[in-house]
Amino acid sequence: MKSKTLILIVLATAISASVVFLLVREQDSTQEQQKLFPNLAADAVNIANQMNELRLSQGEQTLRIQKDDNGIWRVVEKDDFPADVPKIRALLRALTEAEKIEEMSSRSEDFPKLGIADADALDGAGILLEMDTTDNRWQLIVGNFPAHLDQGQYIRLPVENRSWLINRRLELDMTVDEWLDKYIIHMPPESLHRIVIEKHDDELVSTMTIVRRTKDGEFEIENLPADREIKSPYALQQIAAAVDYLQFKEVFPKDNSFLLPETHIDATFTTFDGFELNMQSYQIDNESYAIFSAGYQADIASQYDTSSETEAEIQSDNEYLSELYANWYYKLLSPTYSSLDIKLDDLTTSKQESQ
């Protein structure tokens, strides 16, 4: 009797467990079906690496972002200038996380008010987003944000011709410059060993060298006259900060249509590990413009030997930057020209005056 009871209990427990398993499995399946792109979300970690191309189109505008043979994302409509990779990853992450909240109308006459009409429509055109990997292609028409919600966006899946409200905002933009990698260089002041500033004004050239002998030392002016002293170490630190997270507003291909004035400033920034950045700065209508080149100083690297990178790695970085810088003029985000347009008298004072 006890044996039969025990068997019945075991059977009941097994049946209950099976029911719970099936319910959980059904719930997981339902949640998976609510994903906007289930097959995209399944590989959220590596999807940015596998993706080869993104295309946006709306009206007569097109924007293509392609990965080159070296794995670098480039904006085709900007002469293959490097693209903003974090922006691409943020978009792909939003797509992998996007879920369908509510199905909207499937009638074409309702699409314009949701901003999800065909990309070439005269009224209410959405942005057609197309994404390719080697094996797959996804299409999505992205429309308006719902006025009554802080989150979410209307979208349409062209293959199904069904429209949805999703729980993410994709923040697409047809402005080419918004997809560019606007980061030029990051050279923190603590990494700098030497700064050479040459001011070219008509036929006059003046030179100032700012140097730091050790990584934990203070910046000083080389060959400072004996009767002069630095007003404040902070002023030299500000000059060094000119290339700390340097970014641009606009970028222009180098050609004869863009003329630069004769007056300019050549500034060369050299780090303790031998990396060298040359920046030719110009001022036009109170805006800072610049041309860049990169190099490597092996003697400085060997003298201080502070780099965590090998010489080959630094040379590889230099080659990439040199190739990038060679073809472009940059309109800078910060007033860099003004920060370099300094004289010895601006930075120093007479020792007698300071006493």
N, C-alpha and C positions, 0 to 999 in steps of 0.2 A: 504493500500500500504506500509506504513511504517512498519506495523506488518510483512508482508511477507518478506520484505527486512531484517528485524532483524532476522527472522527465518533462512533465507538463510545464513546470516553472521555467526550465531551460528553454523549451520550445517557445513559450510566451516571450521570454527575454529576447530570443533570437529574432522573432517576428517583429517585436517593437524596435529593435535596433535596425532591422531592414527598412522598416517604415520611415524611421528618422533619417536614415541614409538617403532614401529615395526623395524625401521632402527637401533635404539640404541640397541634393544634387539638382532637383527641379528648381529650387530657389536660385542656385548658382547659375543654372542655365538661363533663367529668366533675366538675371542681372547681366549676364554676358550678352544677351540679345539686345539689351538697352544701350550697349556701347555703340557709339557712332561708327567706329571702324574696328570691329572685333579682331580682325586679323592684323591690323596695325598695332593695336594695344597689346597683343600677345608678345610683341617683341619691342617693348618700349625702351629697353636699355640700349639696344644696338641699332635702332631704326635710323638714327641720324648718320651713323656710319654706313648703313646700307643704302640710304637714299642717294640718288644720283642727280636729280633735277627737281626743281620747283618752278611752276609756271603760274603767273597771275595774268588775267586778262579782264578788261572791262571797256566796252566801247571800242575805240581805236587804239587804246593803250595796251601794251603787253610788257611784261617784266619776267625775265628768265634768270634763274639762279642755278648755275651748274657747277658740279664738282669736276675739277680738272684731273689729269693723270696723277698728280701728286697729292690728291685728296683735299685740295684747297677749294673752298666755295668761292665762286666769282659771279659778279653781276654782269651779264652779257651786255645789257643796254648802257653800261658805263665802261665800255672798252675793257671788260673783264677785270675790273677793279675788285679786290677781295671783299667778300660779303661779311656781314655781321653774324658770326656763328652763334653767339648766345641768343640772338633774336630768332634765328632759324630753329635752334633747339627748343626755345620757349614755345614757338608755334607747334612744333612736333609733339612736345610734351602735352600741350593743351588738347591736341587732336587725340592723343592716346588716352587721355583722361575724360574726354567729352562723352556725355551720356545724353540720350534722348529723354527729354522731360515730358513733352506733349506733342502729339501729332497735329500739324496744322492742315490747312486746306490743300487739296491736290488739284484745284481748279486753276488753270493758267491765268484767268482774269483776276484772281486774288493775289498773284505773286508780286505785282509791282508795289502794293502797299506794304508788303513785308520786305521789300528790297531784294527779292530773290528771283526776279525775272531773268531771262537769258542775258548773258553778259553783253550781247550786242543789241539789246532792246532799247527803245527810245525812252521808255519810262520805267523807273524802278529797277534798273539793271543791277544785278549783284556782281560780285567779283568771283570769277571762275578760278578755283584753285585746283591745279593738277599736280600730282606728285608721282614720281617714277622711281622704282628700284629696278634691279636687273630682271626680276621675275614678276613684279606687280605694278599696277597703276591705280591710283585713287583719284576720283573727281568729286568736287564739292562746290556748290554755289553758296557764297556767304553773303548774308544780307544785313538787315538792320538790328540794332539792339532794341529789346522791348522797352517801351517807355515806362511801364509800370514795375519794372524789376531793376535791381542794382546789378544783377548778374544775368548771363544768358544771351543768346543770339539766335536769330532765325537763319536756318540753312535749308538747302534743298539738295537732295541726292539725284543728279540727272539720270542715272541708270534706272532708278525706281520711279522717278518723277514724283517723289513724296517729299513733303516739307515738314520740318520739325523745329521745335524750340529746344536748344541744347543748353547745358548747364555751364558752359564756358564762353568766354569772349575771345575771339581769335585775333582781333586788332590788326587786320590786314591793311596795307597801305600801298597805293599804286605809285607813290612818289619814289623815284629811283634812289635818291640820296638817303632815304630812310632805311635802306637795306645795306648801306655801305659800312664797312668796318672803319669807324672814325678814330680809332685808337692808332696813333702814330708810333709812340715809343714811351716806355716807362723806365726812366733812369733816376732813381731816388737820390737825393743829395748825399746820403751816406755812402753811396757806391762810387762817387766821383773823386778822382784823384787830381784832375787838372782841367781848367777851363781857359781857353785862349780866345780873346775877343778882339777882332780887327774891325775898325770902323772905316769904311770907304766913303769919303765925302768929297765929291769932285775928284781932284787928283791927290788929295791928302789921305794918308793912311795912318791911323794911330792904333797901337796894340797894347793890350793889358792882359797879363797872365795871372790867374788865380789858382793857387795850388794848395793841396793838403798833403802833408808828408806821410801821415799814417791814417789808418781808417778811423781811429778814434780821436784824431787831432782836429784842430780848428783850421778853417780856410784862411789863407793869407795872400797878400798881393806880392808877387815876385818882384824883386829889385825895387822895393819901396824906398824912396828917398829917406835918408837918415833923419831929416827934420819933419817927416810926416808920420802919422799913425792912423790906424783904421778907426773910424767913428764908432762903428758897431759891427760885431761879427754877424748880427742878424741880416745886415744889408748884403753881405756876401752869400749868406745862406739863401736869400731870396733870388739871387742870380742863378745859383745852382738849381733852384726849384723850377727854372724855366722849362726843363725837359722832364719834369716829374708828372707822369700821366698826361702827356701832350696829346691833344686831340685837334681835329679840324672841323670847320664849318662846311667848307666846300672843297672840291678837288677838281682840277682842270688838266686835261692832257697837255703835254708840252708841245706847243706848235707856235707858229709865227703870229697867231691871232692874239696871243696874250703877251703884252710887252711889260717888262719890268724896268723900274727906274735905275739910273746909274748908282745913286746913293744906296748903300746897303751895309749890312753888318754880317761878317763871317764869324761864327762862333763854333769852336770845336770842343766837344765834351768828351773826356777820356776817363774810363773807369779803371779801378785798380786791377781788374782782370784783363785789361788790354782792349776792350771794346771802345771804338771811337765813332762818334756821331758828329758830322759836319752839317751845320745849319746855316744856309745863306738866307738872311732875313731882309724883308722889304716892308715899307709902309706905304700904303695907298689908301687915300681917303680915311685916314685914322684906323685902318684895318691892317692886321699883320699877315703877311704872306711869307712863304718859305719854300726853299728847295733843300732836299736832304741827300746825303750820301753816307755810307757806312764804311768802316775800316777796322783794322786790327793792329795793335801795337805789341808785338811779341816781346820787346825788351821790357816794357812795363809789366806785362803779365809774368815774365820770368823773375823780375825783381821782387814783386810783391807776392806772387804765387798764392792768391786768395780765392781763385775761381773753383767752383764745384763742377764746372764744365771742362771738357777737354778742349784743346786748341781746335781740333777738327769740328767739334760741335759749335764752337763760337764762329769759326770760319763759315760753317754751313748757314748759321743764322745771318751772318754778314752778307753772304751771297744772295739769300732770299730778300733781305732788306734793300740791298743795292739794286737788285732787279726791280723791286717795287718802287723805290724812290726815283729811279732813273727816268721815269716817263711822266711825272706828275708835278704840277704846282699845287701848293696847299694854301688855302685860306684858313688861318688858325682860329681856334675858338677863344684863346686868351690873348691879351695884348702883349705878346712875347717881344715884339720889336722894342716897345717902350722899356721893358725890364732889362734889355741889353744895351740900350742907348744911354750909357753912363760914362762919366769922365772920372779921372782920378780924384778931382776935387769933390765930386759927389760922394765918394766913399771914404775920404780921409780928411784929416784936419791937421793943422800945424801943432806940433808938440807944445810950443809956447802958449798957443791959444787954449789948449786943453788943461793947462796947469793953473 
